[in-house]
Amino acid sequence: MIDWVKEKLDLDKLKTNLLDDVYPAKRLVAEAFGIPTTEVENLTDPRNLYRSLRVLKGAIGKAGVFLTHQTFDAKTLKRKGRGLRQILRKLKTPEEYKEFNDYLIARRSVEKANQG
């Protein structure tokens, strides 16, 4: 019975499932750079896959907030305005949606033209 428990309760699997779902990447980076796993979070090398995965997870959450709740300054995280869902709720008819879409296209065209 004890052997079965040891086999099923692998420490790496426990860490991955309970604490950090990107722990395997952390371990991989530690092995690749020859450092302890406790130092991976502080490793500033651009090849640090673990750090990139952690940042990506946060970015996905921020995008969700932007779309459904509010916009915010990327550096300070202070609220800047309403979320996209709230803005689009004001568009009641297909004609209003088309006009808004035309406005966005024209605005982007001007922006790109100014870039040269």
Backbone as ProteinMPNN parsed JSONL, in Angstrom:
{"seq_chain_A": "MIDWVKEKLDLDKLKTNLLDDVYPAKRLVAEAFGIPTTEVENLTDPRNLYRSLRVLKGAIGKAGVFLTHQTFDAKTLKRKGRGLRQILRKLKTPEEYKEFNDYLIARRSVEKANQG", "coords_chain_A": {"N_chain_A": [[0.825, -1.193, 0.0], [1.901, 1.308, 0.785], [3.868, 1.729, -1.178], [2.258, 2.141, -3.433], [1.007, 4.569, -2.756], [3.258, 6.256, -2.609], [4.004, 6.176, -5.274], [1.801, 7.333, -6.57], [1.688, 9.837, -5.372], [3.697, 11.642, -6.308], [6.154, 14.078, -5.735], [6.738, 16.219, -7.515], [4.433, 16.185, -9.104], [2.511, 16.824, -7.207], [3.303, 19.457, -6.521], [2.881, 20.693, -8.996], [0.099, 20.299, -9.429], [-1.102, 21.364, -7.119], [0.205, 23.736, -6.262], [1.684, 25.255, -8.277], [1.075, 25.5, -11.519], [2.844, 25.689, -13.606], [5.153, 24.573, -12.757], [6.752, 22.423, -13.847], [8.119, 23.738, -15.932], [9.642, 25.5, -14.45], [11.351, 23.788, -13.113], [12.707, 22.719, -15.315], [14.054, 24.999, -16.317], [15.71, 25.526, -14.134], [17.355, 23.26, -14.186], [18.531, 23.58, -16.729], [20.008, 25.949, -16.436], [21.564, 25.342, -14.319], [20.919, 25.996, -11.657], [19.333, 26.342, -8.394], [15.823, 25.521, -7.975], [14.601, 27.475, -6.48], [15.788, 29.82, -7.236], [14.989, 30.411, -9.785], [12.856, 32.197, -10.295], [14.06, 34.653, -9.901], [15.852, 34.831, -11.953], [16.933, 36.728, -14.584], [17.411, 36.274, -17.228], [16.561, 36.378, -20.676], [15.779, 33.96, -21.752], [14.389, 32.602, -19.875], [11.987, 30.531, -19.5], [10.071, 29.87, -17.566], [9.51, 32.281, -16.213], [8.431, 33.753, -18.322], [6.101, 32.289, -18.865], [4.676, 32.712, -16.495], [4.234, 35.491, -16.607], [2.685, 35.623, -18.917], [0.334, 34.326, -18.11], [-0.684, 36.229, -16.359], [-1.137, 38.319, -18.147], [-3.208, 37.363, -19.714], [-5.304, 37.347, -17.884], [-5.499, 40.098, -17.399], [-6.32, 41.004, -19.887], [-8.862, 39.925, -19.96], [-10.12, 41.424, -17.937], [-9.975, 43.951, -19.092], [-11.667, 43.615, -21.307], [-14.168, 42.928, -20.164], [-14.669, 44.454, -17.827], [-13.126, 46.962, -17.088], [-10.858, 49.504, -18.354], [-7.314, 50.044, -17.956], [-4.274, 51.646, -16.856], [-1.323, 50.367, -18.13], [1.103, 50.35, -16.744], [0.731, 51.427, -14.134], [-1.621, 50.291, -13.326], [-3.879, 51.705, -12.681], [-7.271, 52.661, -12.869], [-8.657, 53.559, -16.004], [-10.887, 53.775, -17.651], [-14.107, 52.65, -18.948], [-14.896, 49.175, -19.57], [-14.706, 47.186, -22.593], [-17.071, 45.74, -23.058], [-19.032, 47.284, -21.71], [-18.936, 49.612, -23.221], [-19.741, 48.724, -25.771], [-22.347, 47.971, -25.248], [-23.953, 50.163, -25.594], [-24.494, 50.264, -28.245], [-27.198, 49.737, -30.0], [-28.493, 48.976, -32.366], [-27.994, 47.273, -35.556], [-27.13, 49.163, -37.398], [-25.98, 51.21, -35.829], [-23.836, 49.747, -34.814], [-22.415, 49.262, -37.208], [-21.719, 51.897, -37.941], [-20.063, 52.562, -35.777], [-18.023, 50.685, -36.153], [-17.076, 51.56, -38.671], [-16.079, 54.052, -37.881], [-13.97, 53.215, -36.164], [-12.28, 51.945, -38.018], [-11.632, 54.109, -39.699], [-10.331, 55.765, -37.871], [-8.097, 54.193, -37.2], [-6.896, 54.085, -39.703], [-6.067, 56.745, -40.078], [-4.231, 56.904, -37.989], [-2.28, 54.999, -38.83], [-1.492, 56.229, -41.23], [-0.232, 58.491, -40.279], [2.02, 57.374, -39.221], [3.652, 56.993, -41.309]], "CA_chain_A": [[0.0, 0.0, 0.0], [2.762, 2.477, 0.876], [4.504, 1.93, -2.484], [1.257, 2.723, -4.313], [0.843, 5.959, -2.345], [4.458, 6.967, -3.039], [3.974, 6.272, -6.732], [0.734, 8.262, -6.962], [1.902, 11.155, -4.782], [4.988, 12.173, -6.732], [6.299, 15.443, -5.24], [6.602, 17.159, -8.629], [3.024, 16.233, -9.496], [1.806, 17.576, -6.163], [3.621, 20.875, -6.69], [2.226, 21.159, -10.211], [-1.355, 20.296, -9.288], [-1.591, 22.132, -5.977], [0.849, 25.023, -6.013], [2.154, 26.03, -9.417], [0.832, 24.657, -12.694], [3.987, 25.751, -14.536], [6.331, 24.082, -12.047], [7.681, 21.677, -14.702], [8.984, 24.695, -16.638], [10.571, 26.015, -13.444], [12.362, 22.746, -12.913], [13.481, 22.651, -16.55], [14.944, 26.168, -16.345], [16.718, 25.313, -13.081], [18.317, 22.274, -14.69], [19.25, 24.138, -17.88], [20.944, 26.982, -15.998], [22.356, 24.83, -13.209], [20.61, 26.754, -10.44], [18.229, 25.737, -7.635], [14.511, 25.992, -8.409], [14.251, 28.681, -5.725], [16.397, 30.982, -7.873], [14.469, 30.59, -11.147], [12.017, 33.401, -10.359], [14.933, 35.828, -9.926], [16.704, 34.76, -13.137], [16.468, 37.73, -15.543], [17.781, 35.871, -18.585], [15.377, 36.358, -21.535], [15.43, 32.575, -22.068], [13.713, 32.026, -18.717], [10.652, 30.106, -19.903], [9.173, 29.908, -16.406], [9.088, 33.664, -15.984], [7.566, 34.125, -19.443], [4.803, 31.653, -18.672], [3.99, 33.394, -15.387], [3.787, 36.796, -17.104], [1.617, 35.373, -19.875], [-0.897, 34.036, -17.372], [-1.193, 37.513, -15.87], [-1.602, 39.104, -19.292], [-4.513, 36.832, -20.117], [-6.261, 37.858, -16.91], [-5.671, 41.538, -17.615], [-7.125, 41.158, -21.098], [-10.244, 39.65, -19.571], [-10.617, 42.586, -17.195], [-10.121, 45.022, -20.084], [-12.837, 43.351, -22.148], [-15.443, 42.798, -19.462], [-14.904, 45.346, -16.686], [-12.579, 48.324, -17.155], [-9.516, 49.664, -18.902], [-6.392, 50.506, -16.93], [-2.924, 51.974, -17.281], [-0.532, 49.132, -18.086], [2.211, 50.441, -15.78], [0.283, 51.694, -12.766], [-2.853, 49.528, -13.131], [-4.968, 52.583, -12.253], [-8.416, 52.627, -13.784], [-8.703, 54.627, -17.005], [-12.21, 53.93, -18.242], [-15.004, 51.507, -18.988], [-14.498, 48.019, -20.349], [-15.27, 47.115, -23.932], [-18.465, 45.272, -22.972], [-19.88, 48.413, -21.341], [-18.968, 50.535, -24.357], [-20.518, 48.141, -26.864], [-23.762, 47.86, -24.858], [-24.678, 51.341, -26.074], [-24.831, 50.065, -29.656], [-28.465, 48.995, -29.929], [-28.945, 48.482, -33.671], [-26.909, 46.927, -36.481], [-26.631, 50.402, -38.029], [-25.065, 51.839, -34.869], [-22.622, 48.919, -34.788], [-21.69, 49.513, -38.451], [-21.141, 53.241, -37.844], [-18.95, 52.485, -34.825], [-16.971, 49.931, -36.833], [-16.504, 52.467, -39.677], [-15.29, 55.034, -37.139], [-12.725, 52.582, -35.716], [-11.431, 51.732, -39.192], [-11.12, 55.418, -40.12], [-9.373, 56.222, -36.852], [-6.87, 53.405, -37.362], [-6.284, 54.504, -40.973], [-5.369, 58.005, -39.809], [-3.097, 56.552, -37.131], [-1.26, 54.356, -39.674], [-0.993, 57.217, -42.195], [0.683, 59.38, -39.548], [3.256, 56.645, -38.957], [4.505, 57.101, -42.508]], "C_chain_A": [[0.871, 1.26, 0.0], [3.436, 2.76, -0.469], [3.525, 2.575, -3.462], [1.066, 4.209, -4.014], [2.049, 6.78, -2.804], [4.447, 7.193, -4.542], [2.955, 7.317, -7.191], [0.97, 9.68, -6.466], [3.321, 11.662, -5.06], [5.062, 13.651, -6.34], [6.152, 16.478, -6.352], [5.148, 17.299, -9.072], [2.208, 17.02, -8.478], [2.055, 19.074, -6.309], [2.898, 21.45, -7.898], [0.726, 21.294, -10.022], [-1.873, 21.203, -8.183], [-1.029, 23.543, -5.857], [1.095, 25.865, -7.259], [2.042, 25.183, -10.677], [1.939, 24.739, -13.744], [5.287, 25.316, -13.843], [7.263, 23.253, -12.925], [8.624, 22.594, -15.493], [10.026, 25.275, -15.682], [11.714, 25.034, -13.229], [13.288, 22.62, -14.133], [14.485, 23.798, -16.636], [16.057, 26.002, -15.307], [17.787, 24.335, -13.563], [19.156, 22.849, -15.826], [20.305, 25.153, -17.459], [21.81, 26.535, -14.822], [22.165, 25.603, -11.921], [19.496, 26.033, -9.678], [16.884, 26.293, -8.122], [14.081, 27.262, -7.677], [14.811, 29.947, -6.359], [15.826, 31.293, -9.256], [13.653, 31.873, -11.278], [12.854, 34.67, -10.447], [15.839, 35.876, -11.155], [16.162, 35.704, -14.209], [16.843, 37.417, -16.985], [16.518, 35.804, -19.458], [14.941, 34.948, -21.941], [14.717, 31.875, -20.919], [12.247, 31.735, -19.065], [9.652, 30.221, -18.75], [8.627, 31.32, -16.188], [8.144, 34.131, -17.087], [6.171, 33.537, -19.289], [4.008, 32.326, -17.558], [3.434, 34.744, -15.838], [2.608, 36.625, -18.058], [0.291, 35.1, -19.174], [-1.516, 35.328, -16.838], [-1.765, 38.366, -16.99], [-2.984, 38.648, -19.745], [-5.6, 37.338, -19.169], [-6.537, 39.339, -17.092], [-6.51, 41.803, -18.852], [-8.599, 40.909, -20.79], [-10.871, 40.818, -18.83], [-10.883, 43.733, -18.16], [-11.403, 44.833, -20.899], [-14.148, 43.413, -21.381], [-15.716, 43.855, -18.389], [-14.419, 46.782, -16.891], [-11.233, 48.328, -17.856], [-8.629, 50.24, -17.81], [-5.04, 50.822, -17.549], [-2.045, 50.738, -17.094], [0.581, 49.17, -17.041], [1.735, 50.585, -14.348], [-0.923, 50.868, -12.354], [-4.002, 50.377, -12.582], [-6.051, 52.592, -13.322], [-8.388, 53.835, -14.725], [-10.098, 54.828, -17.572], [-13.008, 52.642, -18.204], [-14.427, 50.368, -19.829], [-15.212, 47.989, -21.691], [-16.733, 46.668, -23.91], [-19.407, 46.428, -22.658], [-20.013, 49.402, -22.496], [-19.875, 50.002, -25.458], [-21.999, 47.974, -26.528], [-24.586, 49.025, -25.385], [-25.102, 51.203, -27.533], [-26.055, 49.159, -29.723], [-28.862, 48.361, -31.261], [-27.748, 48.086, -34.533], [-26.305, 48.162, -37.166], [-25.652, 51.129, -37.106], [-23.741, 51.07, -34.802], [-21.773, 49.183, -36.028], [-21.014, 50.877, -38.42], [-19.943, 53.249, -36.9], [-17.758, 51.764, -35.447], [-16.284, 50.805, -37.893], [-15.622, 53.528, -39.02], [-13.946, 54.441, -36.706], [-11.751, 52.356, -36.872], [-10.823, 53.05, -39.648], [-10.07, 55.938, -39.14], [-8.036, 55.488, -36.979], [-6.146, 53.776, -38.647], [-5.489, 55.795, -40.796], [-4.115, 57.748, -38.98], [-1.958, 55.945, -37.952], [-0.666, 55.329, -40.685], [0.005, 58.164, -41.539], [2.004, 58.704, -39.218], [4.186, 56.648, -40.163], [4.509, 55.976, -43.415]], "O_chain_A": [[0.577, 2.197, -0.743], [3.56, 3.922, -0.858], [3.908, 3.455, -4.234], [0.973, 5.017, -4.938], [1.883, 7.88, -3.33], [4.829, 8.259, -5.026], [3.23, 8.096, -8.103], [0.495, 10.633, -7.084], [4.043, 12.059, -4.145], [4.118, 14.4, -6.593], [5.507, 17.507, -6.153], [4.689, 18.4, -9.378], [1.32, 17.79, -8.845], [1.12, 19.87, -6.229], [2.365, 22.558, -7.84], [0.142, 22.303, -10.417], [-2.968, 21.754, -8.298], [-1.725, 24.448, -5.396], [0.755, 27.047, -7.293], [2.825, 24.255, -10.878], [1.964, 23.935, -14.676], [6.382, 25.654, -14.293], [8.479, 23.363, -12.769], [9.791, 22.261, -15.696], [11.168, 25.511, -16.076], [12.884, 25.413, -13.174], [14.497, 22.437, -13.991], [15.644, 23.582, -16.992], [17.217, 26.308, -15.583], [18.98, 24.563, -13.366], [20.365, 22.626, -15.876], [21.379, 25.215, -18.058], [22.691, 27.273, -14.383], [23.119, 25.842, -11.18], [18.792, 25.203, -10.253], [16.823, 27.415, -8.624], [13.283, 28.04, -8.2], [14.348, 31.044, -6.045], [16.145, 32.331, -9.836], [13.761, 32.565, -12.29], [12.402, 35.666, -11.013], [16.527, 36.874, -11.369], [15.049, 35.506, -14.696], [16.605, 38.236, -17.873], [15.51, 35.239, -19.034], [13.825, 34.774, -22.431], [14.467, 30.672, -20.991], [11.384, 32.603, -18.933], [8.51, 30.63, -18.956], [7.425, 31.511, -16.001], [7.166, 34.827, -16.814], [5.175, 34.21, -19.553], [2.794, 32.49, -17.675], [2.307, 35.102, -15.497], [1.648, 37.393, -18.01], [-0.754, 35.59, -19.602], [-2.736, 35.494, -16.866], [-2.765, 39.058, -16.8], [-3.826, 39.467, -20.115], [-6.688, 37.712, -19.608], [-7.675, 39.786, -16.955], [-7.323, 42.727, -18.866], [-9.475, 41.606, -21.303], [-12.028, 41.161, -19.072], [-11.905, 44.41, -18.055], [-12.134, 45.793, -21.146], [-15.144, 43.909, -21.908], [-16.875, 44.124, -18.073], [-15.221, 47.716, -16.868], [-10.555, 47.304, -17.945], [-9.116, 50.847, -16.857], [-4.705, 50.33, -18.626], [-2.03, 50.138, -16.019], [0.961, 48.127, -16.509], [2.271, 49.943, -13.445], [-1.221, 50.754, -11.165], [-4.987, 49.837, -12.076], [-5.77, 52.539, -14.52], [-8.134, 54.965, -14.31], [-10.456, 55.947, -17.939], [-12.646, 51.679, -17.528], [-13.575, 50.586, -20.69], [-16.206, 48.687, -21.892], [-17.543, 47.182, -24.681], [-20.468, 46.543, -23.271], [-21.087, 49.963, -22.717], [-20.685, 50.745, -26.014], [-22.823, 47.848, -27.433], [-25.79, 48.886, -25.6], [-25.969, 51.94, -28.003], [-25.948, 47.949, -29.523], [-29.504, 47.311, -31.274], [-26.623, 48.512, -34.274], [-25.113, 48.191, -37.471], [-24.611, 51.608, -37.556], [-22.667, 51.667, -34.741], [-20.553, 49.314, -35.927], [-19.86, 51.004, -38.829], [-18.923, 53.874, -37.193], [-16.615, 52.191, -35.282], [-15.058, 50.795, -38.005], [-14.555, 53.864, -39.533], [-12.905, 55.08, -36.86], [-10.545, 52.551, -36.724], [-9.631, 53.11, -39.951], [-9.045, 56.484, -39.546], [-6.973, 56.1, -36.876], [-4.916, 53.783, -38.683], [-4.375, 55.922, -41.303], [-3.058, 58.32, -39.251], [-0.801, 56.333, -37.789], [0.529, 55.268, -40.971], [0.973, 58.589, -42.17], [3.001, 59.38, -38.962], [5.371, 56.339, -40.043], [5.2, 56.006, -44.433]]}, "name": "protein", "num_of_chains": 1, "seq": "MIDWVKEKLDLDKLKTNLLDDVYPAKRLVAEAFGIPTTEVENLTDPRNLYRSLRVLKGAIGKAGVFLTHQTFDAKTLKRKGRGLRQILRKLKTPEEYKEFNDYLIARRSVEKANQG"}
